[in-house]
Structures are given as C-alpha cells and as structure tokens.
C-alpha cells in the first residue's frame, strides 16, 4: 500500500514505476490486487492511473461525506468535486474488474 508518506499521486511517475516493478513477473511478481495506492482524490491522476495500470487497487481517504466538509479538511478537494471523484473511481473499478476477469 502506498500510503502515509504524503499524497502518492503527487509523485505519480515514481509510484507507477514502483507498482510496475511490484507486479512484474520477472521481479516481485505480486498479484495485481495486492498493490494499492491510497489517495485523497486527485481526479486527473486517478484517471491517468486507470489508463496506465487498471490492475492496481485504489483506496480513498474521503475524510468527510460531503464536499463542503471535505474542502475544510482537504485543501485540494476544492479542485475535485465529489461527483467527479465518484465518476473517476467508478471508471477505475470497472477497468480493474475487467482486467481481473480477462
């Protein structure tokens, strides 16, 4: 799990490189579902990760159940409305499930 060291998706290229190494059959060979990236909800980066590595799991640190409270707790939330975040997570889940069943 990439978590507890700041927002992993702010360090996107290095996190993706590490994820690729962890699931690479010639290296660590971890099962795809065993690699998780935790995020506060950077929608553009979630969409990018979905396109590049749909087999990696996502964990969301929501912090609050509504946009107003999220913005008070998570400064970047003002740039990412909950509706957009939910849509990005739905797309990731669909891609993740499709990748796992193929």
Backbone as JSON Lines, residues from 0, in Angstrom:
{"i":0,"aa":"X","n":[0.84,-1.18,0.0],"ca":[0.0,0.0,0.0],"c":[0.88,1.24,0.0]}
{"i":1,"aa":"X","n":[0.65,2.1,-0.97],"ca":[1.32,3.39,-1.0],"c":[0.45,4.35,-0.2]}
{"i":2,"aa":"X","n":[0.88,4.66,1.01],"ca":[0.06,5.45,1.93],"c":[0.95,5.96,3.07]}
{"i":3,"aa":"X","n":[0.57,7.1,3.63],"ca":[1.23,7.58,4.83],"c":[2.54,8.3,4.6]}
{"i":4,"aa":"X","n":[2.76,8.71,3.36],"ca":[4.01,9.4,3.04],"c":[3.71,10.63,2.18]}
{"i":5,"aa":"X","n":[2.57,11.23,2.43],"ca":[2.1,12.29,1.56],"c":[1.2,11.68,0.49]}
{"i":6,"aa":"X","n":[0.71,12.48,-0.4],"ca":[-0.17,12.01,-1.48],"c":[0.65,11.25,-2.52]}
{"i":7,"aa":"X","n":[0.48,9.93,-2.62],"ca":[1.26,9.16,-3.59],"c":[1.1,9.65,-5.03]}
{"i":8,"aa":"X","n":[-0.09,10.09,-5.41],"ca":[-0.3,10.51,-6.79],"c":[0.36,11.84,-7.12]}
{"i":9,"aa":"X","n":[0.87,12.55,-6.11],"ca":[1.7,13.74,-6.37],"c":[3.08,13.33,-6.87]}
{"i":10,"aa":"X","n":[3.44,12.09,-6.64],"ca":[4.72,11.53,-7.08],"c":[4.42,10.45,-8.12]}
{"i":11,"aa":"X","n":[3.56,10.79,-9.04],"ca":[2.95,9.83,-9.95],"c":[3.94,8.93,-10.67]}
{"i":12,"aa":"X","n":[4.91,9.49,-11.35],"ca":[5.79,8.66,-12.18],"c":[6.57,7.64,-11.35]}
{"i":13,"aa":"X","n":[7.04,8.03,-10.18],"ca":[7.78,7.09,-9.34],"c":[6.87,6.03,-8.73]}
{"i":14,"aa":"X","n":[5.67,6.4,-8.36],"ca":[4.72,5.43,-7.81],"c":[4.34,4.41,-8.89]}
{"i":15,"aa":"X","n":[4.08,4.87,-10.09],"ca":[3.73,3.96,-11.19],"c":[4.9,3.03,-11.49]}
{"i":16,"aa":"X","n":[6.1,3.57,-11.51],"ca":[7.29,2.74,-11.74],"c":[7.42,1.65,-10.67]}
{"i":17,"aa":"X","n":[7.2,2.02,-9.42],"ca":[7.27,1.05,-8.32],"c":[6.15,0.01,-8.45]}
{"i":18,"aa":"X","n":[4.95,0.44,-8.8],"ca":[3.83,-0.5,-8.98],"c":[4.15,-1.49,-10.1]}
{"i":19,"aa":"X","n":[4.69,-0.99,-11.18],"ca":[5.05,-1.88,-12.3],"c":[6.08,-2.91,-11.85]}
{"i":20,"aa":"X","n":[7.06,-2.49,-11.07],"ca":[8.08,-3.42,-10.57],"c":[7.45,-4.47,-9.66]}
{"i":21,"aa":"X","n":[6.52,-4.06,-8.82],"ca":[5.9,-4.99,-7.87],"c":[5.05,-6.06,-8.55]}
{"i":22,"aa":"X","n":[4.4,-5.72,-9.67],"ca":[3.55,-6.7,-10.34],"c":[4.26,-7.4,-11.5]}
{"i":23,"aa":"X","n":[5.46,-6.99,-11.81],"ca":[6.24,-7.6,-12.9],"c":[6.57,-9.05,-12.55]}
{"i":24,"aa":"X","n":[6.27,-9.97,-13.45],"ca":[6.51,-11.4,-13.21],"c":[8.0,-11.73,-13.08]}
{"i":25,"aa":"X","n":[8.85,-10.91,-13.66],"ca":[10.28,-11.15,-13.59],"c":[10.93,-10.52,-12.36]}
{"i":26,"aa":"X","n":[10.17,-9.75,-11.62],"ca":[10.71,-9.07,-10.45],"c":[10.01,-9.57,-9.19]}
{"i":27,"aa":"X","n":[9.09,-8.78,-8.64],"ca":[8.43,-9.14,-7.38],"c":[7.26,-10.09,-7.58]}
{"i":28,"aa":"X","n":[6.61,-10.01,-8.72],"ca":[5.5,-10.89,-9.08],"c":[4.36,-10.92,-8.06]}
{"i":29,"aa":"X","n":[4.03,-9.76,-7.51],"ca":[2.88,-9.69,-6.61],"c":[1.59,-9.75,-7.42]}
{"i":30,"aa":"X","n":[0.57,-10.35,-6.85],"ca":[-0.73,-10.36,-7.51],"c":[-1.21,-8.92,-7.65]}
{"i":31,"aa":"X","n":[-1.83,-8.63,-8.77],"ca":[-2.27,-7.26,-9.06],"c":[-3.09,-6.65,-7.94]}
{"i":32,"aa":"X","n":[-4.03,-7.4,-7.4],"ca":[-4.89,-6.88,-6.35],"c":[-4.18,-6.63,-5.03]}
{"i":33,"aa":"X","n":[-2.92,-7.04,-4.93],"ca":[-2.16,-6.86,-3.7],"c":[-1.44,-5.51,-3.66]}
{"i":34,"aa":"X","n":[-1.47,-4.77,-4.74],"ca":[-0.82,-3.47,-4.81],"c":[-1.91,-2.4,-4.78]}
{"i":35,"aa":"X","n":[-1.83,-1.51,-3.79],"ca":[-2.86,-0.49,-3.59],"c":[-2.23,0.89,-3.46]}
{"i":36,"aa":"X","n":[-2.84,1.85,-4.11],"ca":[-2.43,3.25,-3.99],"c":[-3.55,3.98,-3.26]}
{"i":37,"aa":"X","n":[-3.21,4.64,-2.17],"ca":[-4.18,5.42,-1.4],"c":[-4.1,6.88,-1.85]}
{"i":38,"aa":"X","n":[-5.24,7.53,-1.93],"ca":[-5.27,8.91,-2.42],"c":[-6.36,9.71,-1.71]}
{"i":39,"aa":"X","n":[-6.18,11.03,-1.67],"ca":[-7.24,11.9,-1.17],"c":[-8.2,12.27,-2.29]}
{"i":40,"aa":"X","n":[-7.89,11.83,-3.51],"ca":[-8.84,12.03,-4.61],"c":[-8.4,12.99,-5.68]}
{"i":41,"aa":"X","n":[-7.19,12.84,-6.19],"ca":[-6.73,13.67,-7.3],"c":[-7.29,13.07,-8.59]}
{"i":42,"aa":"X","n":[-8.41,13.6,-9.02],"ca":[-9.18,13.0,-10.11],"c":[-8.36,12.82,-11.38]}
{"i":43,"aa":"X","n":[-7.61,13.81,-11.8],"ca":[-6.84,13.69,-13.04],"c":[-5.81,12.58,-12.93]}
{"i":44,"aa":"X","n":[-5.2,12.42,-11.78],"ca":[-4.2,11.37,-11.59],"c":[-4.86,10.0,-11.48]}
{"i":45,"aa":"X","n":[-6.04,9.93,-10.89],"ca":[-6.78,8.67,-10.83],"c":[-7.11,8.21,-12.24]}
{"i":46,"aa":"X","n":[-7.57,9.13,-13.07],"ca":[-7.91,8.79,-14.46],"c":[-6.66,8.32,-15.22]}
{"i":47,"aa":"X","n":[-5.55,8.98,-14.97],"ca":[-4.28,8.59,-15.61],"c":[-3.87,7.19,-15.16]}
{"i":48,"aa":"X","n":[-3.97,6.92,-13.86],"ca":[-3.63,5.6,-13.33],"c":[-4.55,4.53,-13.92]}
{"i":49,"aa":"X","n":[-5.81,4.85,-14.06],"ca":[-6.77,3.91,-14.65],"c":[-6.36,3.55,-16.07]}
{"i":50,"aa":"X","n":[-5.92,4.52,-16.84],"ca":[-5.5,4.28,-18.21],"c":[-4.21,3.45,-18.27]}
{"i":51,"aa":"X","n":[-3.29,3.68,-17.34],"ca":[-1.99,3.02,-17.37],"c":[-1.93,1.71,-16.6]}
{"i":52,"aa":"X","n":[-2.55,1.67,-15.43],"ca":[-2.45,0.49,-14.56],"c":[-3.8,0.18,-13.89]}
{"i":53,"aa":"X","n":[-4.78,-0.25,-14.67],"ca":[-6.08,-0.53,-14.07],"c":[-6.05,-1.69,-13.08]}
{"i":54,"aa":"X","n":[-5.0,-2.5,-13.14],"ca":[-4.91,-3.66,-12.25],"c":[-4.47,-3.31,-10.83]}
{"i":55,"aa":"X","n":[-4.08,-2.07,-10.6],"ca":[-3.68,-1.62,-9.26],"c":[-4.93,-1.15,-8.52]}
{"i":56,"aa":"X","n":[-5.05,-1.56,-7.26],"ca":[-6.2,-1.16,-6.45],"c":[-6.05,0.28,-5.97]}
{"i":57,"aa":"X","n":[-7.18,0.91,-5.72],"ca":[-7.2,2.26,-5.16],"c":[-7.88,2.25,-3.8]}
{"i":58,"aa":"X","n":[-7.36,3.06,-2.89],"ca":[-8.01,3.31,-1.6],"c":[-8.2,4.81,-1.51]}
{"i":59,"aa":"X","n":[-9.37,5.23,-1.08],"ca":[-9.69,6.65,-1.0],"c":[-9.75,7.1,0.45]}
{"i":60,"aa":"X","n":[-9.05,8.16,0.77],"ca":[-9.17,8.82,2.07],"c":[-10.19,9.94,1.89]}
{"i":61,"aa":"X","n":[-11.44,9.65,2.15],"ca":[-12.53,10.58,1.87],"c":[-12.57,11.74,2.85]}
{"i":62,"aa":"X","n":[-12.32,11.51,4.11],"ca":[-12.28,12.5,5.19],"c":[-13.63,13.05,5.61]}
{"i":63,"aa":"X","n":[-14.58,13.17,4.7],"ca":[-15.9,13.72,5.02],"c":[-16.91,13.28,3.96]}
{"i":64,"aa":"X","n":[-18.18,13.17,4.32],"ca":[-19.19,12.66,3.38],"c":[-19.77,13.7,2.43]}
{"i":65,"aa":"X","n":[-19.35,14.96,2.55],"ca":[-19.88,15.98,1.64],"c":[-18.76,16.92,1.22]}
{"i":66,"aa":"X","n":[-19.01,17.62,0.11],"ca":[-17.98,18.47,-0.5],"c":[-17.53,19.6,0.43]}
{"i":67,"aa":"X","n":[-18.45,20.24,1.09],"ca":[-18.11,21.38,1.95],"c":[-17.17,20.96,3.07]}
{"i":68,"aa":"X","n":[-17.48,19.89,3.76],"ca":[-16.63,19.42,4.85],"c":[-15.28,18.91,4.33]}
{"i":69,"aa":"X","n":[-15.3,18.23,3.18],"ca":[-14.04,17.76,2.59],"c":[-13.11,18.93,2.31]}
{"i":70,"aa":"X","n":[-13.66,20.01,1.75],"ca":[-12.84,21.18,1.42],"c":[-12.24,21.81,2.66]}
{"i":71,"aa":"X","n":[-12.94,21.74,3.78],"ca":[-12.41,22.3,5.03],"c":[-11.25,21.46,5.57]}
{"i":72,"aa":"X","n":[-11.28,20.16,5.27],"ca":[-10.27,19.25,5.8],"c":[-9.13,19.01,4.81]}
{"i":73,"aa":"X","n":[-9.49,18.86,3.55],"ca":[-8.52,18.53,2.49],"c":[-8.46,19.7,1.51]}
{"i":74,"aa":"X","n":[-7.43,20.52,1.56],"ca":[-7.36,21.71,0.7],"c":[-7.53,21.43,-0.79]}
{"i":75,"aa":"X","n":[-7.0,20.31,-1.29],"ca":[-7.11,20.02,-2.72],"c":[-8.52,19.64,-3.14]}
{"i":76,"aa":"X","n":[-9.4,19.35,-2.19],"ca":[-10.77,18.93,-2.51],"c":[-11.54,20.0,-3.27]}
{"i":77,"aa":"X","n":[-11.17,21.26,-3.1],"ca":[-11.89,22.33,-3.81],"c":[-11.69,22.24,-5.32]}
{"i":78,"aa":"X","n":[-10.64,21.56,-5.75],"ca":[-10.36,21.39,-7.17],"c":[-11.02,20.14,-7.75]}
{"i":79,"aa":"X","n":[-11.51,19.26,-6.87],"ca":[-12.05,17.97,-7.3],"c":[-13.41,17.71,-6.65]}
{"i":80,"aa":"X","n":[-14.49,18.13,-7.3],"ca":[-15.83,17.9,-6.75],"c":[-16.09,16.41,-6.55]}
{"i":81,"aa":"X","n":[-16.88,16.09,-5.54],"ca":[-17.19,14.69,-5.23],"c":[-17.79,13.95,-6.43]}
{"i":82,"aa":"X","n":[-18.6,14.62,-7.22],"ca":[-19.21,13.97,-8.38],"c":[-18.14,13.5,-9.36]}
{"i":83,"aa":"X","n":[-17.13,14.33,-9.59],"ca":[-16.03,13.96,-10.49],"c":[-15.2,12.82,-9.88]}
{"i":84,"aa":"X","n":[-14.99,12.89,-8.59],"ca":[-14.22,11.86,-7.89],"c":[-14.95,10.51,-7.97]}
{"i":85,"aa":"X","n":[-16.24,10.52,-7.7],"ca":[-17.02,9.28,-7.77],"c":[-16.99,8.7,-9.17]}
{"i":86,"aa":"X","n":[-17.1,9.55,-10.18],"ca":[-17.05,9.09,-11.57],"c":[-15.69,8.46,-11.88]}
{"i":87,"aa":"X","n":[-14.61,9.1,-11.46],"ca":[-13.27,8.56,-11.7],"c":[-13.08,7.22,-10.99]}
{"i":88,"aa":"X","n":[-13.58,7.11,-9.77],"ca":[-13.47,5.85,-9.02],"c":[-14.32,4.75,-9.66]}
{"i":89,"aa":"X","n":[-15.51,5.1,-10.14],"ca":[-16.35,4.12,-10.84],"c":[-15.64,3.6,-12.09]}
{"i":90,"aa":"X","n":[-15.03,4.51,-12.85],"ca":[-14.3,4.11,-14.05],"c":[-13.13,3.2,-13.7]}
{"i":91,"aa":"X","n":[-12.43,3.54,-12.62],"ca":[-11.3,2.71,-12.21],"c":[-11.79,1.31,-11.8]}
{"i":92,"aa":"X","n":[-12.86,1.25,-11.05],"ca":[-13.39,-0.04,-10.61],"c":[-13.8,-0.9,-11.81]}
{"i":93,"aa":"X","n":[-14.45,-0.3,-12.79],"ca":[-14.85,-1.06,-13.98],"c":[-13.62,-1.58,-14.72]}
{"i":94,"aa":"X","n":[-12.61,-0.74,-14.88],"ca":[-11.38,-1.16,-15.57],"c":[-10.65,-2.23,-14.77]}
{"i":95,"aa":"X","n":[-10.63,-2.07,-13.44],"ca":[-9.98,-3.03,-12.55],"c":[-10.66,-4.4,-12.66]}
{"i":96,"aa":"X","n":[-11.98,-4.42,-12.6],"ca":[-12.72,-5.68,-12.69],"c":[-12.55,-6.33,-14.06]}
{"i":97,"aa":"X","n":[-12.55,-5.51,-15.1],"ca":[-12.37,-6.04,-16.45],"c":[-10.98,-6.65,-16.59]}
{"i":98,"aa":"X","n":[-9.97,-6.0,-16.06],"ca":[-8.6,-6.5,-16.14],"c":[-8.47,-7.83,-15.38]}
{"i":99,"aa":"X","n":[-9.14,-7.93,-14.24],"ca":[-9.04,-9.14,-13.41],"c":[-9.77,-10.32,-14.03]}
{"i":100,"aa":"X","n":[-10.79,-10.07,-14.83],"ca":[-11.56,-11.17,-15.4],"c":[-11.06,-11.58,-16.77]}
{"i":101,"aa":"X","n":[-10.13,-10.85,-17.33],"ca":[-9.58,-11.21,-18.66],"c":[-8.4,-12.13,-18.53]}
